Amino acid sequence: MDDMASRLCALEVLQAVLRRQQSLDEALSPVQCRRLSTLETRDRAFVHALVACTLRRLGQIDSALGVCLERPDHVKPQVMDILRLGAAQILFLGTPSHAAVDTSVRLITSIPSLQALKGLVNAVLRRLTREGQTLVKGQDEARLNTPDWLWRLWEKSYGSGQTRAMALAHLGEAMIDLTVKEDPEIWAERLKAKLLPTGSVRLSDFQSIPEIEGFQEGCWWVQDAAAALPVALMPDVKGKRVIDLCAAPGGKTLQLAARGAKVTAVDRSDKRLNRLRENLKRTQLPVTIICADALTYRPEEKADIVLLDAPCSATGTIRRHPDVQRLKTPEDMARMTALQARLLDHAAQELVRADGLLVYAVCSLQAQEAEEQVAAFLARTPTWQRLPVKANELGGAAELIDPQGDVRCLPSHWPQLGGLDGFYVARLVMKK
């Protein structure tokens, strides 16, 4: 492993997330981090693992560093980030302590303006090698790693026990789930994977996706089991006109096309739609793609089914995107909820037939973006009502259905199977 190149890259990526508010995926792209493209595959994997761990455990790391620093708030941001990366290796990744300390000291020495602080980095990280595990044992990891505003919202919606269970689930990595075109039982056996109650195929270990059997032939695509539920809960879609709003990157679009629907995928980002185009080419599925703003899009003919997978805070995906809870703010959520309401109204009024189905979904754990959003829509639009979901539509997984008949998945669900993304789905129809 090229120790210094990978750690320099990790520092660059971490700063892009924490200092420039870039998403982790964006920061890890070769366009943003050119140094990343020069690394070997295992070094790139190390960079991702190191930064993801640092973001996932940031509260614990900062708490431990706070014990070792006289005035943590006076430490330069770049120095603090170097300390965080070193601490993540010592406390959580199992990196040999001497290697974590040595590479961190060399890292700060490589930055001319910070060379004078190498003694500080050395002293703090050496103290963590001696006292770090004792400090970690005394920490409340669930509470420390969850921003206060999110904890309070979740506690109000789910109670303290479920909130703690979700926060603990966020500390683990998400499993890799596949949605297959057909015969999930056969593919689960071929890939030595688990067949989940809802029909997704869950891999037993982390693998290079393009190298897995069936990828090149377009037999399946990666999609979290929870994200596959909105389409799975639709009636027979074969031959039906379906509009997939805010469709990119397109997992649900692929599901619909594979089931024989006449799909129109709408998204305002042509860049994000490119990923859908790539998957359509690989899977050979027919879809009409339209780059347009979902708020102003109007089809020539209304659809039988409209799927609105609305833009949201994405807090349901924290297990696989640990940057989310470091980047999102209450202001972001307020902006999102206003947009979601407008999208719901537009879809109901302009896009779906009077006898059609409107499916609303968000990968959010906040009730404001989910249960409360749908309740507000039904209150201001009394001609619409829920079409409740039944347990047999979810392979018997009644625990995923809330009292209103909507689907509510939590990261703490199915711990014995490896968990789920947080997701919410409501089926809406006009009253007859």
Disulfide bonds with the S-S distance in Angstrom:
none
